[in-house]
Amino acid sequence: MNIYLWLAAQKTGKTVELCCAIGDEYVDGLPYETVVKIAKDYIDSVGGFEKFAEWGLIR
């Protein structure tokens, strides 16, 4: 969720706050699977989880 929220904040230029609970099927009006895919695509774009962990969110 943090990756998705960070990307949303970067896109809007505003603070983004959401809450979700175990078992929720939708987050921010999107199916949970879509939110996970958005985060995974970002991780892949920076070279995988190892590079992401090395660099953090802000490069």
Number of C-alpha atoms within 10 A of each C-alpha: 15 11 16 17 17 18 17 15 14 12 9 10 9 10 10 13 11 9 7 12 8 5 7 9 12 14 16 12 8 10 12 16 12 12 19 14 12 15 19 15 12 17 18 14 12 16 10 13 15 12 13 17 11 9 11 11 13 6 7
